[in-house]
Structures are given as C-alpha cells and as structure tokens.
Amino acid sequence: MPPIVNPELGLIFWQVVIFGIVLLLLRTFAWKPILSSLKERESSIEGALRMADQAKLEMQELKAGNEKLLAEARMERDRILKEATAVSNQLIEQAKTKATEEGARMIEQAREAIQNEKNAALAEVKGTAAKLSIDIAERILRRELADQPAQQQLVDSYLQEVKLN
C-alpha cells in the first residue's frame, strides 16, 4: 500500500485561493447566465403548462359543445321521425277513408244499377205478360164468340153487371 500523503499548509492555502477565484469567476460569468437560462426554462415550462391547461379547458368546452350538438341532432332526428310517422299514418288513414268511400259509392251505384235493371226487367215482364194476356184473351174471345148465341149471352151478362154496380 502506498503511503498517505499529508498536504502542506501552503498547498492548502493556494488551493483555497484558487477555489475562491474560480468561484468568483463562475459566479460572475457562468452563474448568472446559468440562472437566467434556468429562469427562462422555468418560465417557458410554466407557459407551456398554462397553455396545456387552457387547451385542456378548450377541449372540454369543445367536447361539451359537441355533446350538446349531438343531443340536439338526436332530438331533431326524433322529431323528424315522429313527424314522418304522423304524416304516414295520416296518409294511410286518408287512403283507407277514400277507399271506403269509393267502395261505398261503387256499391251504391251497383245497387242502383241492379234496381234499374230489375225495374226494367219487371216492366218488360209486365209488358210481355200484358201482351200475352191480351193475345190469350183475344184468342179465347174469338173462339167463344165465334157463334151468335154466345155473343148475345156475353152482352147480357155485361149488362147485368153494369146494372148491379
């Protein structure tokens, strides 16, 4: 092991003097720029933190605004859907009503047409029946009144009916 060296008093003195001079030089030339750069760095960090906080607040405001817009858009969508549903229901109801009215009108027209055809058929049947009755009566009368005594008897019976009435 090497021997321990004891420094002498003169060496210690010069080391303390040089340390003091280096300390003064550092304080004068290096310490102020280092402290000023540290202060600049600290202020820039504080500014960046303030800006970050401000950006965070702005983002929260934007998020709240976006949520509000989304809520409004949903409400608008719901309103539009309700209106569309109401309009479609109204159109369906109108179509049903119109179809019902049209069906009732067509049924009434068909009834009228059937009644008219029935009346025409009855009139035709009555006319045909009357014509046939007249033809039959004419034939019966011709056959019955072919001889003179039958004609006289018919005239007498009509006269008696007229006197009674």
C-alpha positions in Angstrom: 0.0 0.0 0.0 1.3 3.4 -0.9 1.9 5.8 1.9 -0.7 8.5 2.7 0.4 12.0 1.6 -0.2 14.8 4.0 -0.6 18.1 2.2 1.3 21.0 3.5 -0.2 24.3 4.7 1.0 26.3 1.6 -0.6 23.8 -0.8 -3.9 24.1 1.1 -3.7 27.9 1.1 -3.2 28.1 -2.7 -5.9 25.6 -3.3 -8.4 27.7 -1.2 -7.3 30.9 -3.1 -7.7 29.2 -6.5 -11.0 27.7 -5.5 -12.2 31.2 -4.4 -11.0 32.8 -7.7 -12.7 30.0 -9.7 -15.8 30.5 -7.6 -15.8 34.3 -8.3 -15.2 33.7 -12.0 -18.0 31.2 -12.1 -20.3 33.4 -10.1 -19.6 36.4 -12.4 -19.5 34.8 -15.8 -21.2 31.4 -15.6 -23.6 31.5 -12.7 -25.8 34.4 -14.0 -26.2 33.0 -17.5 -27.0 29.6 -16.0 -29.6 31.0 -13.6 -31.1 33.2 -16.3 -31.4 30.3 -18.7 -32.9 28.2 -15.8 -35.4 31.0 -15.2 -36.2 31.2 -18.9 -36.6 27.5 -19.0 -38.8 27.6 -15.9 -41.0 30.4 -17.3 -41.3 28.6 -20.7 -42.3 25.4 -18.9 -44.9 27.4 -16.8 -46.2 29.0 -20.0 -46.4 25.6 -21.7 -48.3 24.2 -18.7 -50.7 27.2 -18.7 -51.2 26.7 -22.4 -51.8 23.0 -21.9 -54.3 23.7 -19.1 -56.0 26.3 -21.4 -56.0 23.7 -24.3 -57.5 21.2 -21.9 -60.3 23.6 -20.9 -60.9 24.4 -24.6 -61.1 20.7 -25.4 -63.6 20.2 -22.5 -65.7 23.1 -23.9 -65.5 21.7 -27.4 -66.4 18.3 -26.1 -69.4 19.8 -24.2 -70.4 21.7 -27.3 -70.1 18.5 -29.4 -72.2 16.6 -26.9 -74.8 19.4 -27.0 -74.9 19.4 -30.8 -75.2 15.6 -30.8 -78.1 15.8 -28.3 -79.8 18.5 -30.5 -79.2 16.4 -33.6 -80.8 13.4 -31.9 -83.7 15.4 -30.8 -84.2 16.8 -34.3 -83.9 13.3 -35.7 -86.6 12.0 -33.2 -88.8 15.0 -34.1 -88.5 14.3 -37.8 -89.2 10.6 -37.3 -92.3 11.5 -35.3 -93.5 13.9 -37.9 -92.8 11.3 -40.7 -94.7 8.7 -38.7 -97.6 11.0 -38.1 -97.7 12.0 -41.8 -97.6 8.4 -43.0 -100.3 7.4 -40.5 -102.4 10.3 -41.8 -101.8 9.4 -45.4 -102.7 5.8 -44.6 -105.9 6.9 -42.8 -106.8 9.2 -45.7 -106.3 6.3 -48.2 -108.4 4.0 -46.1 -111.2 6.6 -45.8 -111.0 7.3 -49.5 -111.1 3.6 -50.4 -114.0 3.1 -48.0 -115.9 6.0 -49.5 -115.1 4.8 -53.1 -116.2 1.3 -52.2 -119.5 2.6 -50.7 -120.1 4.8 -53.8 -119.4 1.8 -56.1 -121.7 -0.4 -54.0 -124.5 2.2 -54.2 -124.0 2.6 -57.9 -124.2 -1.2 -58.3 -127.4 -1.3 -56.2 -128.9 1.5 -58.3 -127.9 -0.3 -61.5 -129.3 -3.6 -60.2 -132.6 -1.8 -59.1 -132.8 -0.1 -62.5 -132.2 -3.4 -64.3 -134.8 -5.1 -62.0 -137.3 -2.4 -62.7 -136.7 -2.6 -66.5 -137.0 -6.4 -66.3 -140.2 -6.2 -64.3 -141.6 -3.6 -66.8 -140.6 -5.9 -69.6 -142.1 -8.9 -67.9 -145.3 -6.9 -67.2 -145.5 -5.7 -70.8 -144.9 -9.2 -72.1 -147.4 -10.7 -69.6 -150.0 -8.0 -70.6 -149.4 -8.7 -74.3 -149.7 -12.4 -73.7 -152.8 -11.9 -71.7 -154.3 -9.8 -74.4 -153.4 -12.4 -77.0 -154.8 -15.2 -74.9 -158.0 -13.2 -74.1 -158.3 -12.3 -77.8 -158.0 -16.0 -78.8 -160.4 -17.1 -76.1 -162.9 -14.4 -77.1 -162.6 -15.3 -80.8 -163.2 -18.9 -80.0 -166.0 -18.2 -77.5 -167.7 -15.6 -79.6 -167.5 -17.4 -82.8 -171.2 -18.2 -82.7 -174.1 -15.7 -82.3 -175.8 -17.1 -79.2 -172.5 -17.0 -77.2 -172.1 -13.3 -78.2 -175.6 -12.5 -77.0 -175.1 -14.2 -73.7 -171.9 -12.3 -73.1 -173.5 -9.0 -73.8 -176.4 -9.8 -71.4 -174.0 -10.8 -68.6 -172.1 -7.5 -69.0 -175.3 -5.5 -68.9 -176.4 -7.2 -65.7 -173.0 -6.5 -64.1 -173.3 -2.8 -65.0 -176.8 -2.6 -63.6 -175.7 -4.1 -60.3 -172.8 -1.7 -59.9 
